[in-house]
Amino acid sequence: MSDNGGEPEATARLQKLFEGHRLTPTQRRIAHCMVRRAADAPFLSSVELAELAGVSQPSVTRFAVALGFDGYPALRRHLRDVIPVAAATPGDSSYNEYQQAVQAEIDNLRHLSSLLADPEPVTRAGRLLAGSRPLPVLGLRAATAQAAGFAYFARKVHPDVRLLDEGGTLLADRIDGAVRAGASALLCFALPRHPREVVEALQYARGEGLTVVTVADSTFAPVARHSDLLLPAAVGTGLAFDTACAPMLLGRVLLESMCDALPDAQARLEEFDARAAARGLFVE
C-alpha cells in the first residue's frame, strides 16, 4: 500500500466525486473500493477494479456512467487529472494478504486523522450527545460492537445511556421511550452491510424530533440522508470480514468530545475509580 502524505487528499477528492450521486449497493461497493485504493485508482483497469470490488466489469462501466462520464476510461482520465501526483503511485505489492489488511487499516486511520484536522464536527457532535438525557446509542449487526463499546464507556460519565443493539418491532418502541424521557439526540454506528432496519430506525428517530449523529463508513453510505451530522470512518475489507479500527477510534474521539461538554465528567470518573477500588473490581 502507498505510504505518502498525498493519500488523504486523494481519498478526500474521490469521496467528493461520489457525493451527491444516488448509487446502487453495487456502485457503492465500487466507490468504497476506489476510496480504499485511492493511490492506485488512476492506474486500475475496469477489469482490475471489478475484481478488487467483487463485481462484474459491466457494473464498473455503469458506475462511471452514473457519475456522469462517457465510460470508465473517461473516469480514469479524470482521476489522473485530479489526484495529487504524490499519491498517484502504484501500491506496494510486497506485503502478504494479512499485512495488506493491516496497511489498509493504517491508511484508514491516516485518513481519519486528516479529517480531524477540522475538529468542529466532532466538537458539535460531543455537545449534542452530552445534552441528550437520555442518550440512545444505536448499532445493529456489524456495528453492534462499536455501539456497545461506546455505551460502556459513556455510562461512566453520562447519567443515562441506552444501548439499542437489537432490531425488530421493539426498536421503534425503545426510540419512543427515549423521546418520552427527554432525549434530544441519537448516536448511530452504521457499518456495511447496512441493515434496512437501521435506515428505517434513523428515519423514524428524526421524525420523532431526534437529532441523529452517525458514525458511518463513508459520507455516501445509505444512512447519510437520514443523518443530521455524519462522521465518516472507513472500514477495511481485505479480509473475509470487515475490520473497523477507524470507526472504533472515532467513537473514542466522540467520547472525549462528549466528556469535554459534560462539566461533571471528571467527577464521575473519579467516583467510579473510588468505587472500583473499594470493591476490588480490577486485579491491578
Secondary structure, DSSP 8 states (H G I E B T S, - for coil): ---STTHHHHHHHHHHHHTT----HHHHHHHHHHHHTTTTGGG--HHHHHHHHTS-HHHHHHHHHHTT-SSHHHHHHHHHHHS-TTT-S---TTS-HHHHHHHHHHHHHHHHHHHTTS-HHHHHHHHHHHH-SSEEEE--GGGHHHHHHHHHHHTTTSS-EEEE---STHHHHHHHHHHHTT--EEEEEE-SS--HHHHHHHHHHHHTT-EEEEEES-TTSTTGGG-SEEEE---B-SSSS-B-HHHHHHHHHHHHHHHHH-TTHHHHHHHHHHHHHHHT-S--
